[in-house]
Every structure is written in C-alpha cells, then in structure tokens.
Amino acid sequence: MRTQRASCGPNAKGSCSRNAANGIAVLALLGRQFPGSWLPHGQEQIIRSAEPHFRLLSSMSGRLDYIETINEWNRRIGAPSLRKTLFKLQLLPRWLASSDFRLAFTSGVSANKVCFERELLEHYRLVFQKQR
C-alpha cells in the first residue's frame, strides 16, 4: 500500500510555518488538479484502520523516489510525438470548456512534485501482513 500525507518534514527548508504558508497556493492547485482526493492524516491513521486485521511489517518514505518518478513522467510525456499531438487535439474541447482542466495543464507547475520537494506531502510505502 502506498499513501501520501500532508507533512512538515524534518528537512523542510525554513520554518514549518513559512514552509506551510508558501505551500498554500501549491496545495490549492493540487486540490484543483485532483478534485475529491483525500489524504490520510499520517500513516498512523492507515495503520489504526488496518488493525486488528492487518499488522504493519514495514514503513518507509518513498518521497524522493516519487520525485524521480514524476521527473521521468514529465520527460516522457514532454517528448514530442504525432500520437501525443493527436491525443492532445482530442482534449481541446475539454480544455476550452473547463477552467480547472486548463489550470492543470497550463499552470506550468507539477503541484505534486513541488509538494514533495518542499516536504508538504510525504509518500509512504506500507507493507502489511494479514493477521490470522
């Protein structure tokens, strides 16, 4: 299981309050790009919800790996191709009709990546074992 959560990590640049204040706009953009999404309040919430049916075997941060994954997605998606151009043209009506859709693609910001880089979000890998 993988989970993300809001965070002010130990290596956050600057103070927690300043980091959070600077991140409000990015978090708002993230909310508009992924409407209806829900983030648990820390891995503890997931662990408590899994008990007593599952036991946590390991928990590790995958935040840095996820940043690298986003970089790779951006590189591959950004590489030009006729197929992608035709697909993007099919999205044109939605782009014209939806301000949220336009914002997600023309903001020039990967809100997910910025949140992980600023340690506003964490990305945990949780491994559980079913209890007998």
Buried (B, 14 or more C-beta within 10 A) or exposed (E): EEBBBBBBBEEBEEEEEEBBEBBEEBBEBBEBBEEEEEBBEBBEEBBEEBEEEBBBEEBEBBBEEBBEBBEEEEEEEEEEEEEEEEEEEEEEEEBEEEEEBEBBEEEEBBBBBBBBBBBBBBBBBBEBEEEE
